[in-house]
Amino acid sequence: MTIPIEQGAEGPEVVGVQVALTALGVFSGEASGTFDQATSDAVTQFQAGVGLEATGVVDPDTLSALGGQPFHPEERTQLPMDEFPSFARVVNSGGDVDAYLGSLGIDPSDLSDDNGNV
């Protein structure tokens, strides 16, 4: 993972940030993997809420507050899930939201309506 994570960034680490912010109730957009204005606004709200400088950019302090670790796919290992915060679950699933939800015991199909909308 390249830190800082900011507007224009794309990839599984952005999905991880978006899912973590969603779980915290500050992001309601799609976990698209694109760091857009809505993601920046949610990061700013989170940072202000936890007493960090509200920049809208995921720096090391913000990543730590979200419970994340730097993402290095080549070094990824299976970690005991009960020892790590939920953000780490997203990172360890490679940004796969369905895998993350599964690690929480949630069936993604339970979150959609009859048309498959979440």
ABEGO torsion letter per residue (X at the ends): XBOBBBBGBBEAAAAAAAAAAAAAGABABBBAGBBBAAAAAAAAAAAAAAGBBBAGBBBAAAAAAAGBBBBBAAABBBBBAAABBAAAAAAAAGGBAAAAAAAAGBBAAAABBAAGBX
